Amino acid sequence: MSFSSPSTNSCDGGSGFGGEDRFFLHGPGWGRKKGGRELLVAQFAVRIYALSTKELKMQLLSVISGETQPCDGGYNYRLVITVTGGKKTQYDAFVWGILGTMSWKLWSFTPHV
């Protein structure tokens, strides 16, 4: 099971998110990050994915790389993460959220290619 994003992303100039070839391109407003905030977002992504797919042993090991983009009062996060206990060891995660709130969405969580 994988989560998929909407066909367009209003914060990405309407170009959408849907292909690995676009995953780490710098779109409008995207900045590369790798810090504490991305670790929290990655933990959220892994937990939501693990619960929804019943891969309950899946745990986050590390954030390999990430990008952020301001969007609708929060941020889009594109992350490449390493996990244990899953069918694969590396995944691409696309998350939107507002830190300090309950407003979070996991748009995509797919094996890294």
The first five atom37 places (N, CA, C, CB, O) and aatype in JSON, in Angstrom:
{
  "aatype": [12, 15, 13, 15, 15, 14, 15, 16, 2, 15, 4, 3, 7, 7, 15, 7, 13, 7, 7, 6, 3, 1, 13, 13, 10, 8, 7, 14, 7, 17, 7, 1, 11, 11, 7, 7, 1, 6, 10, 10, 19, 0, 5, 13, 0, 19, 1, 9, 18, 0, 10, 15, 16, 11, 6, 10, 11, 12, 5, 10, 10, 15, 19, 9, 15, 7, 6, 16, 5, 14, 4, 3, 7, 7, 18, 2, 18, 1, 10, 19, 9, 16, 19, 16, 7, 7, 11, 11, 16, 5, 18, 3, 0, 13, 19, 17, 7, 9, 10, 7, 16, 12, 15, 17, 11, 10, 17, 15, 13, 16, 14, 8, 19],
  "atom_mask": [
    [1, 1, 1, 1, 1],
    [1, 1, 1, 1, 1],
    [1, 1, 1, 1, 1],
    [1, 1, 1, 1, 1],
    [1, 1, 1, 1, 1],
    [1, 1, 1, 1, 1],
    [1, 1, 1, 1, 1],
    [1, 1, 1, 1, 1],
    [1, 1, 1, 1, 1],
    [1, 1, 1, 1, 1],
    [1, 1, 1, 1, 1],
    [1, 1, 1, 1, 1],
    [1, 1, 1, 0, 1],
    [1, 1, 1, 0, 1],
    [1, 1, 1, 1, 1],
    [1, 1, 1, 0, 1],
    [1, 1, 1, 1, 1],
    [1, 1, 1, 0, 1],
    [1, 1, 1, 0, 1],
    [1, 1, 1, 1, 1],
    [1, 1, 1, 1, 1],
    [1, 1, 1, 1, 1],
    [1, 1, 1, 1, 1],
    [1, 1, 1, 1, 1],
    [1, 1, 1, 1, 1],
    [1, 1, 1, 1, 1],
    [1, 1, 1, 0, 1],
    [1, 1, 1, 1, 1],
    [1, 1, 1, 0, 1],
    [1, 1, 1, 1, 1],
    [1, 1, 1, 0, 1],
    [1, 1, 1, 1, 1],
    [1, 1, 1, 1, 1],
    [1, 1, 1, 1, 1],
    [1, 1, 1, 0, 1],
    [1, 1, 1, 0, 1],
    [1, 1, 1, 1, 1],
    [1, 1, 1, 1, 1],
    [1, 1, 1, 1, 1],
    [1, 1, 1, 1, 1],
    [1, 1, 1, 1, 1],
    [1, 1, 1, 1, 1],
    [1, 1, 1, 1, 1],
    [1, 1, 1, 1, 1],
    [1, 1, 1, 1, 1],
    [1, 1, 1, 1, 1],
    [1, 1, 1, 1, 1],
    [1, 1, 1, 1, 1],
    [1, 1, 1, 1, 1],
    [1, 1, 1, 1, 1],
    [1, 1, 1, 1, 1],
    [1, 1, 1, 1, 1],
    [1, 1, 1, 1, 1],
    [1, 1, 1, 1, 1],
    [1, 1, 1, 1, 1],
    [1, 1, 1, 1, 1],
    [1, 1, 1, 1, 1],
    [1, 1, 1, 1, 1],
    [1, 1, 1, 1, 1],
    [1, 1, 1, 1, 1],
    [1, 1, 1, 1, 1],
    [1, 1, 1, 1, 1],
    [1, 1, 1, 1, 1],
    [1, 1, 1, 1, 1],
    [1, 1, 1, 1, 1],
    [1, 1, 1, 0, 1],
    [1, 1, 1, 1, 1],
    [1, 1, 1, 1, 1],
    [1, 1, 1, 1, 1],
    [1, 1, 1, 1, 1],
    [1, 1, 1, 1, 1],
    [1, 1, 1, 1, 1],
    [1, 1, 1, 0, 1],
    [1, 1, 1, 0, 1],
    [1, 1, 1, 1, 1],
    [1, 1, 1, 1, 1],
    [1, 1, 1, 1, 1],
    [1, 1, 1, 1, 1],
    [1, 1, 1, 1, 1],
    [1, 1, 1, 1, 1],
    [1, 1, 1, 1, 1],
    [1, 1, 1, 1, 1],
    [1, 1, 1, 1, 1],
    [1, 1, 1, 1, 1],
    [1, 1, 1, 0, 1],
    [1, 1, 1, 0, 1],
    [1, 1, 1, 1, 1],
    [1, 1, 1, 1, 1],
    [1, 1, 1, 1, 1],
    [1, 1, 1, 1, 1],
    [1, 1, 1, 1, 1],
    [1, 1, 1, 1, 1],
    [1, 1, 1, 1, 1],
    [1, 1, 1, 1, 1],
    [1, 1, 1, 1, 1],
    [1, 1, 1, 1, 1],
    [1, 1, 1, 0, 1],
    [1, 1, 1, 1, 1],
    [1, 1, 1, 1, 1],
    [1, 1, 1, 0, 1],
    [1, 1, 1, 1, 1],
    [1, 1, 1, 1, 1],
    [1, 1, 1, 1, 1],
    [1, 1, 1, 1, 1],
    [1, 1, 1, 1, 1],
    [1, 1, 1, 1, 1],
    [1, 1, 1, 1, 1],
    [1, 1, 1, 1, 1],
    [1, 1, 1, 1, 1],
    [1, 1, 1, 1, 1],
    [1, 1, 1, 1, 1],
    [1, 1, 1, 1, 1],
    [1, 1, 1, 1, 1]
  ],
  "atom_positions": [
    [[0.84, -1.17, 0.0], [0.0, 0.0, 0.0], [0.88, 1.23, 0.0], [-0.96, 0.0, 1.21], [1.87, 1.28, 0.73]],
    [[0.55, 2.21, -0.79], [1.27, 3.48, -0.75], [0.26, 4.6, -0.76], [2.25, 3.61, -1.94], [-0.84, 4.47, -1.3]],
    [[0.64, 5.7, -0.15], [-0.2, 6.87, -0.15], [0.13, 7.65, -1.4], [0.01, 7.72, 1.14], [1.29, 7.68, -1.83]],
    [[-0.85, 8.28, -1.98], [-0.57, 9.09, -3.15], [-1.08, 10.49, -2.92], [-1.2, 8.49, -4.42], [-2.05, 10.71, -2.19]],
    [[-0.41, 11.42, -3.53], [-0.75, 12.82, -3.36], [-1.82, 13.24, -4.36], [0.49, 13.69, -3.5], [-2.1, 12.54, -5.33]],
    [[-2.4, 14.4, -4.1], [-3.34, 14.93, -5.08], [-2.62, 15.2, -6.4], [-4.01, 16.21, -4.56], [-1.4, 15.33, -6.43]],
    [[-3.37, 15.29, -7.48], [-2.75, 15.45, -8.79], [-2.09, 16.81, -8.95], [-3.77, 15.26, -9.87], [-1.18, 16.95, -9.77]],
    [[-2.51, 17.8, -8.18], [-1.83, 19.09, -8.21], [-1.6, 19.58, -6.8], [-2.64, 20.12, -9.01], [-2.32, 19.22, -5.88]],
    [[-0.59, 20.39, -6.65], [-0.24, 20.96, -5.37], [-0.2, 22.46, -5.58], [1.13, 20.4, -4.82], [0.67, 22.96, -6.29]],
    [[-1.14, 23.18, -4.97], [-1.25, 24.61, -5.21], [0.02, 25.36, -4.82], [-2.43, 25.17, -4.44], [0.28, 26.45, -5.34]],
    [[0.8, 24.81, -3.92], [2.03, 25.48, -3.48], [3.21, 25.17, -4.39], [2.36, 25.07, -2.07], [4.28, 25.75, -4.23]],
    [[3.03, 24.28, -5.33], [4.11, 23.88, -6.23], [3.86, 24.43, -7.63], [4.25, 22.34, -6.27], [4.31, 23.87, -8.62]],
    [[3.12, 25.53, -7.69], [2.83, 26.13, -8.98], [1.9, 25.28, -9.83], [0.0, 0.0, 0.0], [1.86, 25.44, -11.05]],
    [[1.13, 24.37, -9.18], [0.2, 23.53, -9.92], [0.86, 22.4, -10.67], [0.0, 0.0, 0.0], [0.19, 21.7, -11.44]],
    [[2.15, 22.21, -10.47], [2.84, 21.17, -11.24], [2.63, 19.78, -10.66], [4.31, 21.47, -11.3], [2.89, 18.79, -11.33]],
    [[2.16, 19.71, -9.42], [1.83, 18.42, -8.83], [3.03, 17.69, -8.28], [0.0, 0.0, 0.0], [4.17, 18.14, -8.42]],
    [[2.74, 16.57, -7.65], [3.77, 15.7, -7.08], [3.37, 14.31, -7.47], [3.92, 15.86, -5.52], [2.29, 13.86, -7.08]],
    [[4.19, 13.62, -8.21], [3.73, 12.31, -8.61], [4.78, 11.44, -9.23], [0.0, 0.0, 0.0], [4.51, 10.28, -9.55]],
    [[5.97, 11.94, -9.43], [6.97, 11.11, -10.06], [8.31, 11.22, -9.38], [0.0, 0.0, 0.0], [8.68, 12.29, -8.9]],
    [[9.02, 10.13, -9.34], [10.32, 10.14, -8.71], [11.27, 11.14, -9.38], [10.92, 8.75, -8.73], [12.18, 11.66, -8.74]],
    [[11.05, 11.4, -10.67], [11.93, 12.32, -11.37], [11.77, 13.75, -10.87], [11.67, 12.27, -12.87], [12.65, 14.58, -11.11]],
    [[10.68, 14.06, -10.19], [10.45, 15.41, -9.68], [10.8, 15.52, -8.2], [9.01, 15.82, -9.91], [10.84, 16.62, -7.66]],
    [[11.04, 14.39, -7.55], [11.09, 14.39, -6.1], [12.11, 15.35, -5.5], [11.39, 13.03, -5.63], [11.81, 16.02, -4.52]],
    [[13.3, 15.43, -6.06], [14.3, 16.31, -5.47], [14.69, 17.48, -6.36], [15.51, 15.52, -5.13], [15.77, 18.05, -6.2]],
    [[13.83, 17.84, -7.27], [14.06, 19.05, -8.04], [13.63, 20.25, -7.19], [13.29, 19.02, -9.4], [12.65, 20.17, -6.45]],
    [[14.37, 21.34, -7.3], [13.98, 22.55, -6.59], [12.84, 23.23, -7.35], [15.18, 23.52, -6.43], [13.07, 23.83, -8.4]],
    [[11.64, 23.12, -6.84], [10.5, 23.83, -7.4], [10.4, 25.21, -6.75], [0.0, 0.0, 0.0], [11.28, 25.59, -5.99]],
    [[9.34, 25.96, -7.05], [9.17, 27.29, -6.46], [9.14, 27.22, -4.94], [7.89, 27.95, -6.98], [8.3, 26.53, -4.36]],
    [[10.04, 27.93, -4.29], [10.04, 28.03, -2.85], [10.65, 26.88, -2.09], [0.0, 0.0, 0.0], [10.67, 26.9, -0.86]],
    [[11.16, 25.86, -2.77], [11.73, 24.69, -2.08], [13.12, 25.02, -1.58], [11.76, 23.45, -3.0], [13.91, 25.64, -2.3]],
    [[13.43, 24.6, -0.36], [14.76, 24.75, 0.21], [15.21, 23.43, 0.81], [0.0, 0.0, 0.0], [14.4, 22.72, 1.42]],
    [[16.46, 23.1, 0.66], [16.97, 21.83, 1.21], [17.22, 21.98, 2.7], [18.28, 21.39, 0.48], [17.79, 22.97, 3.17]],
    [[16.77, 20.98, 3.44], [16.91, 21.0, 4.89], [17.27, 19.62, 5.39], [15.63, 21.5, 5.57], [16.97, 18.62, 4.73]],
    [[17.9, 19.55, 6.54], [18.11, 18.29, 7.25], [18.38, 18.67, 8.69], [19.29, 17.44, 6.63], [19.52, 18.95, 9.08]],
    [[17.32, 18.66, 9.49], [17.46, 19.08, 10.88], [16.41, 18.44, 11.76], [0.0, 0.0, 0.0], [15.73, 17.5, 11.36]],
    [[16.28, 18.97, 12.99], [15.36, 18.43, 13.96], [13.91, 18.42, 13.52], [0.0, 0.0, 0.0], [13.18, 17.47, 13.8]],
    [[13.49, 19.45, 12.83], [12.11, 19.53, 12.35], [11.81, 18.39, 11.39], [11.86, 20.89, 11.66], [10.75, 17.77, 11.48]],
    [[12.72, 18.1, 10.49], [12.51, 17.03, 9.52], [12.47, 15.67, 10.21], [13.61, 17.05, 8.46], [11.78, 14.77, 9.74]],
    [[13.2, 15.51, 11.3], [13.16, 14.27, 12.06], [11.77, 14.04, 12.65], [14.21, 14.29, 13.18], [11.26, 12.92, 12.61]],
    [[11.15, 15.08, 13.2], [9.78, 14.97, 13.73], [8.79, 14.62, 12.63], [9.37, 16.28, 14.42], [7.9, 13.79, 12.83]],
    [[8.94, 15.26, 11.48], [8.05, 14.99, 10.35], [8.23, 13.55, 9.86], [8.31, 15.99, 9.2], [7.25, 12.88, 9.55]],
    [[9.47, 13.09, 9.79], [9.74, 11.72, 9.36], [9.13, 10.71, 10.33], [11.25, 11.49, 9.23], [8.58, 9.7, 9.91]],
    [[9.22, 10.98, 11.64], [8.62, 10.09, 12.64], [7.1, 10.02, 12.45], [8.95, 10.57, 14.07], [6.51, 8.94, 12.54]],
    [[6.48, 11.16, 12.18], [5.04, 11.19, 11.9], [4.72, 10.32, 10.68], [4.56, 12.64, 11.65], [3.81, 9.5, 10.73]],
    [[5.47, 10.5, 9.6], [5.22, 9.75, 8.37], [5.33, 8.25, 8.59], [6.19, 10.19, 7.27], [4.47, 7.49, 8.14]],
    [[6.38, 7.82, 9.28], [6.59, 6.39, 9.52], [5.47, 5.83, 10.38], [7.96, 6.15, 10.2], [4.96, 4.75, 10.1]],
    [[5.09, 6.54, 11.43], [4.02, 6.03, 12.31], [2.69, 5.91, 11.59], [3.86, 6.95, 13.51], [2.0, 4.9, 11.74]],
    [[2.33, 6.91, 10.83], [1.05, 6.87, 10.11], [1.07, 5.74, 9.08], [0.76, 8.23, 9.43], [0.1, 4.98, 8.97]],
    [[2.14, 5.63, 8.33], [2.25, 4.57, 7.33], [2.22, 3.2, 7.99], [3.53, 4.73, 6.5], [1.5, 2.3, 7.53]],
    [[2.99, 3.02, 9.05], [3.06, 1.72, 9.74], [1.69, 1.31, 10.29], [4.09, 1.78, 10.89], [1.29, 0.15, 10.16]],
    [[0.98, 2.25, 10.89], [-0.35, 1.93, 11.42], [-1.34, 1.59, 10.32], [-0.87, 3.11, 12.24], [-2.14, 0.67, 10.47]],
    [[-1.29, 2.32, 9.23], [-2.27, 2.1, 8.16], [-2.0, 0.84, 7.35], [-2.28, 3.3, 7.22], [-2.91, 0.28, 6.74]],
    [[-0.75, 0.37, 7.35], [-0.41, -0.83, 6.59], [-0.18, -2.04, 7.49], [0.84, -0.58, 5.75], [0.13, -3.13, 7.01]],
    [[-0.33, -1.85, 8.79], [-0.12, -2.91, 9.78], [1.33, -3.41, 9.81], [-1.06, -4.07, 9.5], [1.59, -4.54, 10.23]],
    [[2.26, -2.56, 9.36], [3.7, -2.87, 9.49], [4.17, -2.27, 10.8], [4.53, -2.3, 8.25], [5.0, -1.35, 10.82]],
    [[3.64, -2.79, 11.9], [3.81, -2.18, 13.21], [5.24, -2.21, 13.75], [2.92, -2.85, 14.17], [5.55, -1.5, 14.7]],
    [[6.11, -3.01, 13.15], [7.5, -3.07, 13.6], [8.37, -2.02, 12.91], [8.07, -4.45, 13.35], [9.54, -1.88, 13.24]],
    [[7.81, -1.29, 11.95], [8.57, -0.28, 11.22], [8.96, 0.87, 12.15], [7.77, 0.25, 10.02], [8.12, 1.4, 12.88]],
    [[10.24, 1.24, 12.12], [10.75, 2.35, 12.92], [11.7, 3.19, 12.09], [11.44, 1.83, 14.19], [12.42, 2.68, 11.23]],
    [[11.71, 4.48, 12.36], [12.6, 5.4, 11.69], [14.03, 5.21, 12.17], [12.15, 6.84, 11.91], [14.28, 5.15, 13.38]],
    [[14.96, 5.1, 11.23], [16.39, 5.08, 11.56], [17.01, 6.45, 11.37], [17.13, 4.05, 10.71], [17.68, 6.98, 12.26]],
    [[16.78, 7.05, 10.17], [17.39, 8.34, 9.9], [16.69, 9.06, 8.75], [18.87, 8.17, 9.57], [15.94, 8.47, 7.98]],
    [[16.97, 10.35, 8.69], [16.54, 11.17, 7.55], [17.78, 11.37, 6.7], [15.91, 12.56, 8.02], [18.77, 11.96, 7.14]],
    [[17.72, 10.88, 5.47], [18.86, 10.99, 4.56], [18.93, 12.39, 3.96], [18.76, 9.94, 3.45], [19.99, 13.0, 3.91]],
    [[17.78, 12.89, 3.49], [17.73, 14.23, 2.92], [16.31, 14.73, 2.98], [18.26, 14.25, 1.46], [15.36, 13.97, 3.17]],
    [[16.17, 16.04, 2.82], [14.83, 16.61, 2.86], [14.78, 18.0, 2.28], [0.0, 0.0, 0.0], [15.79, 18.69, 2.18]],
    [[13.58, 18.39, 1.91], [13.31, 19.73, 1.41], [12.04, 20.24, 2.08], [13.16, 19.73, -0.15], [11.16, 19.45, 2.43]],
    [[11.95, 21.55, 2.25], [10.73, 22.15, 2.77], [10.27, 23.24, 1.83], [10.94, 22.7, 4.19], [11.05, 23.81, 1.07]],
    [[8.97, 23.52, 1.91], [8.37, 24.58, 1.09], [7.18, 25.14, 1.85], [7.94, 24.04, -0.32], [6.3, 24.38, 2.25]],
    [[7.12, 26.47, 2.08], [5.95, 27.05, 2.72], [4.7, 26.77, 1.88], [6.13, 28.57, 2.91], [4.73, 26.87, 0.65]],
    [[3.6, 26.42, 2.55], [2.37, 26.09, 1.82], [1.16, 26.21, 2.74], [2.46, 24.68, 1.24], [1.11, 25.54, 3.77]],
    [[0.2, 27.02, 2.38], [-1.09, 27.11, 3.07], [-0.96, 27.25, 4.59], [-1.92, 25.9, 2.76], [-1.68, 26.57, 5.32]],
    [[-0.09, 28.11, 5.06], [0.08, 28.34, 6.49], [0.96, 27.31, 7.19], [0.0, 0.0, 0.0], [1.21, 27.44, 8.38]],
    [[1.43, 26.31, 6.47], [2.31, 25.28, 7.02], [3.46, 25.07, 6.07], [0.0, 0.0, 0.0], [3.91, 25.99, 5.39]],
    [[3.94, 23.83, 6.04], [5.05, 23.49, 5.14], [4.82, 22.14, 4.48], [6.38, 23.47, 5.91], [4.25, 21.23, 5.08]],
    [[5.26, 22.03, 3.23], [5.41, 20.73, 2.57], [6.8, 20.22, 2.93], [5.21, 20.84, 0.99], [7.76, 20.99, 3.0]],
    [[6.9, 18.93, 3.16], [8.18, 18.29, 3.45], [8.35, 17.13, 2.48], [8.26, 17.8, 4.93], [7.48, 16.26, 2.39]],
    [[9.45, 17.09, 1.77], [9.82, 15.96, 0.92], [11.07, 15.35, 1.55], [10.07, 16.38, -0.59], [12.11, 16.0, 1.63]],
    [[10.96, 14.11, 1.99], [12.04, 13.48, 2.73], [12.41, 12.14, 2.13], [11.65, 13.31, 4.18], [11.56, 11.43, 1.6]],
    [[13.68, 11.79, 2.21], [14.14, 10.42, 1.96], [14.58, 9.91, 3.32], [15.33, 10.36, 0.87], [15.44, 10.51, 3.97]],
    [[13.99, 8.78, 3.74], [14.24, 8.26, 5.08], [14.66, 6.8, 5.03], [13.0, 8.42, 5.96], [14.38, 6.09, 4.06]],
    [[15.34, 6.37, 6.08], [15.74, 4.97, 6.25], [14.96, 4.42, 7.44], [17.29, 4.83, 6.45], [14.86, 5.06, 8.48]],
    [[14.42, 3.19, 7.27], [13.64, 2.56, 8.33], [14.11, 1.13, 8.58], [12.14, 2.57, 7.97], [14.85, 0.56, 7.78]],
    [[13.67, 0.57, 9.7], [13.83, -0.85, 9.97], [12.43, -1.43, 10.13], [14.72, -1.11, 11.27], [11.48, -0.71, 10.42]],
    [[12.32, -2.74, 9.93], [11.05, -3.42, 10.14], [10.05, -3.27, 9.02], [0.0, 0.0, 0.0], [8.9, -3.7, 9.17]],
    [[10.44, -2.68, 7.9], [9.54, -2.52, 6.76], [9.9, -3.48, 5.64], [0.0, 0.0, 0.0], [10.88, -4.23, 5.74]],
    [[9.1, -3.46, 4.58], [9.39, -4.31, 3.42], [10.62, -3.82, 2.68], [8.18, -4.35, 2.47], [11.34, -4.62, 2.06]],
    [[10.88, -2.53, 2.74], [12.07, -1.9, 2.14], [12.81, -1.15, 3.24], [11.68, -0.93, 0.95], [12.31, -1.05, 4.36]],
    [[13.99, -0.63, 2.93], [14.75, 0.11, 3.94], [14.74, 1.61, 3.72], [16.17, -0.38, 3.96], [14.94, 2.37, 4.67]],
    [[14.5, 2.07, 2.47], [14.45, 3.51, 2.2], [13.12, 3.87, 1.56], [15.62, 3.94, 1.29], [12.6, 3.15, 0.72]],
    [[12.58, 5.01, 1.99], [11.3, 5.49, 1.48], [11.37, 6.97, 1.19], [10.17, 5.19, 2.48], [12.15, 7.7, 1.8]],
    [[10.54, 7.42, 0.24], [10.29, 8.83, -0.02], [8.98, 9.17, 0.68], [10.24, 9.15, -1.58], [7.98, 8.48, 0.5]],
    [[8.99, 10.23, 1.47], [7.77, 10.66, 2.17], [7.47, 12.1, 1.78], [7.92, 10.52, 3.71], [8.37, 12.93, 1.71]],
    [[6.19, 12.38, 1.54], [5.74, 13.74, 1.23], [4.65, 14.07, 2.23], [5.23, 13.86, -0.26], [3.6, 13.43, 2.25]],
    [[4.91, 15.08, 3.07], [4.04, 15.42, 4.18], [3.75, 16.92, 4.15], [4.68, 15.01, 5.54], [4.62, 17.71, 3.78]],
    [[2.53, 17.3, 4.53], [2.19, 18.7, 4.77], [1.8, 18.84, 6.22], [1.04, 19.19, 3.83], [1.12, 17.97, 6.76]],
    [[2.21, 19.93, 6.87], [1.79, 20.14, 8.24], [2.17, 21.49, 8.79], [0.0, 0.0, 0.0], [2.94, 22.25, 8.21]],
    [[1.58, 21.77, 9.96], [1.86, 22.99, 10.71], [2.43, 22.56, 12.06], [0.57, 23.89, 10.88], [1.72, 21.95, 12.86]],
    [[3.69, 22.87, 12.31], [4.33, 22.49, 13.57], [3.55, 23.06, 14.75], [5.79, 22.96, 13.61], [3.07, 24.19, 14.7]],
    [[3.43, 22.27, 15.81], [2.74, 22.71, 17.01], [1.23, 22.56, 16.96], [0.0, 0.0, 0.0], [0.53, 23.01, 17.87]],
    [[0.72, 21.93, 15.89], [-0.72, 21.74, 15.75], [-1.02, 20.28, 15.44], [-1.3, 22.66, 14.64], [-0.11, 19.46, 15.32]],
    [[-2.3, 19.96, 15.31], [-2.74, 18.63, 14.9], [-3.01, 18.57, 13.4], [-4.0, 18.22, 15.69], [-3.54, 17.58, 12.91]],
    [[-2.65, 19.61, 12.68], [-2.9, 19.69, 11.23], [-1.74, 19.1, 10.45], [-3.13, 21.16, 10.8], [-0.76, 19.78, 10.16]],
    [[-1.86, 17.8, 10.11], [-0.82, 17.08, 9.38], [-1.46, 16.14, 8.39], [0.1, 16.31, 10.34], [-2.51, 15.56, 8.65]],
    [[-0.82, 15.97, 7.23], [-1.28, 15.04, 6.2], [-0.09, 14.31, 5.6], [-2.09, 15.78, 5.09], [0.91, 14.93, 5.24]],
    [[-0.21, 13.01, 5.51], [0.79, 12.2, 4.81], [0.25, 11.99, 3.41], [1.07, 10.82, 5.53], [-0.69, 11.23, 3.19]],
    [[0.87, 12.69, 2.44], [0.4, 12.6, 1.05], [0.99, 11.4, 0.33], [0.75, 13.87, 0.29], [0.31, 10.78, -0.49]],
    [[2.22, 11.05, 0.63], [2.88, 9.99, -0.12], [3.94, 9.33, 0.74], [3.49, 10.54, -1.42], [4.67, 9.99, 1.48]],
    [[4.03, 8.0, 0.62], [5.06, 7.22, 1.33], [5.35, 6.03, 0.45], [4.62, 6.79, 2.79], [4.6, 5.05, 0.48]],
    [[6.42, 6.1, -0.32], [6.71, 5.07, -1.32], [8.17, 4.62, -1.22], [6.4, 5.6, -2.73], [9.02, 5.4, -0.8]],
    [[8.45, 3.38, -1.62], [9.84, 2.91, -1.61], [10.73, 3.83, -2.46], [9.93, 1.47, -2.13], [10.35, 4.22, -3.56]],
    [[11.89, 4.15, -1.95], [12.85, 5.0, -2.66], [13.47, 4.2, -3.8], [13.95, 5.54, -1.7], [13.87, 3.04, -3.62]],
    [[13.54, 4.82, -4.95], [14.09, 4.15, -6.13], [15.45, 4.71, -6.45], [13.15, 4.29, -7.35], [16.09, 4.28, -7.41]]
  ]
}
